[in-house]
């Protein structure tokens, strides 16, 4: 029973979806850790660049992260 969807077997699609989910999950974890650690670091500095980096990372939309994972 080999199912072909858009010229790819079902197992290939399953592996691709698994990789995309794993990468997306890893990116969510990395974002969370970066925001937390950069926030702790930014509390001890007086520059605005680290505060800006925290705001940008915090404002990253989850859909963007999922799309990067799919890419």
PyMOL commands that set and color helices and strands:
alter all, ss='L'
color gray80, all
select helices_A, chain A and resi 10-42+49-58+62-70
alter helices_A, ss='H'
color red, helices_A
select strands_A, chain A and resi 4-5+8-9
alter strands_A, ss='S'
color yellow, strands_A
deselect
rebuild
show_as cartoon
